[in-house]
């Protein structure tokens, strides 16, 4: 936000909490756009269009966190071109998990900045390695405020080597897609969870059983050595929501068995 327009910032919610935190720290006003639970948190581009102001900004995840929902990239391109004085920040940190992903880095409108990360798909968060794809003038502004030595030599070497492993990327995408589908099917059979089938390496769940909330589920799972993300502090969610990761087949089976034990 320090190098982008100074107008209001539209953030569809629920979404990654730090979007709004960073904007507010920069002194900019936030306009949250609640995604409708009855529509499975699927976004309506028309709602974003209606909230956009001249010289404003939009920040969104593609796919979104914690819902895993994807925006239609073609609609984002049209919207960005319709509002050339607004800036669109599209966070594709989890996009590498999406099969046949239509990244907005391709045919990117000039007022779109795309955030990319190597740490998610390669499971190497400690190297803190990512990048922004933007027009040259925005890149110049970013470099002007970039701290020296923002990426260390080891992170550069690891990143270069990781990007060469295309086979790993393809296998990871296929694995996540298959295991996510399996989790959705088994969770729905249990009959007491609403499952929001996103496109990322995680799933948002809502516990629908009276007398149980997400914290109860999380505590029982933790006793079995499984950690999940409580989602009550995401705007638009409450104490019934939690997020699970799509992991190995063995770990996913353990999660399903633990959940079945808890609800029974």
N, C-alpha and C positions, 0 to 999 in steps of 0.2 A: 503493500500500500504506500510506502514512502516514495516510490518512483512512478506511481500511476495516478489517474484522475482523483480529484479531491471530493467528488460527489458522494451521494449515499451508496452503500454497498448492499446488493441483494444477495441473500444466502438462503437457499432452500433448506428447510430443516425437517427431520433430523439429519444432521451431517456432522462431519469431523469437527469437534468442539473448538480446536485451535483456529479455525477460520475466523470465527467471530472474535475470539480473544485477541488475535493479531490486529484485526481491523480496529477494535476499540482502543488498543494500546497506541495505535497511530492517530487517534483522535477523530476517526471518521464515523459517521452514523451508520448503523446497521438496520437494514430492513429484512426481517426474517419472513420467509414464505413457507407457511406450514404445508407439508405434503400430507395428503389425506390418507388416514389409516384405512378408510373404507375402500380406497382405490389401491390398497397394498403399497402405499407410498410411491406409486408411479407418478412421475412429474408431468405437469401440463405446461408445455412451452408457452402457451398463451398467457398463463398466470405470470410467468417471468416477464414476458413482453409488456404486460400491463403495469408492472412495477418499475420498469426501467426509466430512469430519468436521464436527461442530457448530461453528459460527462460523468455518468454513474459507472458502476462496476457490478459484475456478477462473479461470485465464486462458487464453484460446484465440483463435486467429485464424480469421476467418470471411470469406473463405477463408483457409486456413492457409498460412503461408510457412515452408518453401520447397516444400511438396507441392502447394499449390493446391487441396487437398481441401476440400469444403464439409461442414459438419455439417448435419443436418436441423434446420432452425430450429424446427419443431414439437416435436421431441424436446428441444431445449434449453429451450423454454418449459415443457414438462412437468417436466423435471428441476429447473429453477429453482423452480418452485412446490412441488415435493416437498421441497426443502431451503430453506425460507424464511429460516433463520438464516445460511445461507451466502451469499457474494457471488460473482456471476459477472461477470467482465470480458470482454466480447466485442469484439475488435478487428476492425472492418469497414473497415480502411484500403483494402483491395483490392476491396471489395464492389461498387464502382461499375462494375467491369469485367464483372460477372456479369449476363447477361440474365435477366429475370424474377426478380430477387433478392428473396427473402422476408426483408427486413431485420427483425431482432428489435426495432428501434425501434418497429415496429408491434405492438400488443398486448404491450408490454414488461412482464414481471413486475417488481415493485418492487425486487427484489434484483439486478437486472441493470443494469450500467453499460455503455454502448456507446461505443466510441471511433471517431470518424469523421475522415477526412483529405481535404483538397482537393488535396494535393500530388501524389498518385499519378495519378489519372485526368486531371488537367489538366497534369501534367508541369511543376509549378512548385515543386520542393522548397525553393528558396531562401526562400520566404515563410514557411515553418514554420507553416502554418495548419491547425488542426483543432479538434475540439470533443469534449466528452463529453456524452452524453445519460443523465441519471440522475434519481432522485427528488430533491425539493427539499432535503432534509436533507443528502444527499451533496453536492449542488451547493454548499450553504453551507459545508461543510467544505473543499471544494476551493478555493473563493474565499478562505477564511481563510488558506491557505498559498500562494496564487497570487502570484507576484512582480508588482510594478507594471509597467505597459507591456508585458505579456506578448505582445501583438500590436501591431505598429506600424501607423500610419495607411495606409501604402502597401499592406501586406498586407491590411488590411480592404477597401480599395478594389478590389484585384485579386480578392479572394475574392467580393465582392458581384457584380462584373461576370461572373466565371466562372460563378457559379451561375445566371445568367440565360440561359446558352447551352445550353438543353436539346437543341437539335439536335446540337451537338457531342457531348454525352453519348451520345445514341442511336447516332450514327454510329460513335463510338469502340467502344461495346459490340459492335455488329455486326461491325466490322472485326476486333476482337480474337478474337471467336468464330470467324469464318471462317478467319483466318490460323492460329489455334491448331489447328483441325481439320486444316488443310493440313499444318502442321508434323508433327503426330502421324502422319498417314498416310505421309508421306515418310520420317520417321525410322524407323518400323517396317519399311518396305520394305528399309532398309539392313541389317537383320538382326543388328546387333551392339549395339543400344541397347535397354534397357528404358525405356519412356516412361510416366510417370505422368500421365495426362490430367486435370489439375486444371481449375479453373474461372476462374483468374485470368489475368493478362497475362504469365505465365511458365510454364515447364514444368520439372519435375524429371526428369533423365535419369540412367541408370546405364550405364556402359560395360561390356560383358560380354565383351570380347575379351581373351584371355590376352596378357600382356605390355604392356597399355595400362592407364593409369589416367587419372583426370580431369585431373590436372596435365599429363600429356603432351598430351591433347586441347587443354587451355586454352592451352598454350604455342604449339602449332601454329596455333590460331585467332588468337591475338594477333599472330602474324607476318603474318596476313592482315587485320589491323585489326579483329578481332572480340574483344570481351571477354565472358567468361562468369563466373559465380560458382561457385567451388569450394565444395563443401558438406561437406568432411571435418570441419569444426569444429562442425557441427550434431550435437547428441546424437542417436544412433540412425542416423547415416549414416557412411560411410567414404570412403576415397580414390577410390572408383569413381563417386561422385555429383557432378553439377554441375547448375547451373540456367541455362537460357537465357531470354531475353526474347522476347516476341511483338512484333515491330516491323512495319515497312512490308513490303509484298510483295517489293519489291526487296531489302531488307536480309535478309529471311527466305530468299530465294532464294540470296543470297550465302552465308549461313550453311550452308544445305543443301549447296551446292556445295563449300564448304571441308571440311565433315565427310566428304563422299563422297571427296574427295581424300585426306584423312588416313587413312581406314580402308582405302583401296585401295592 
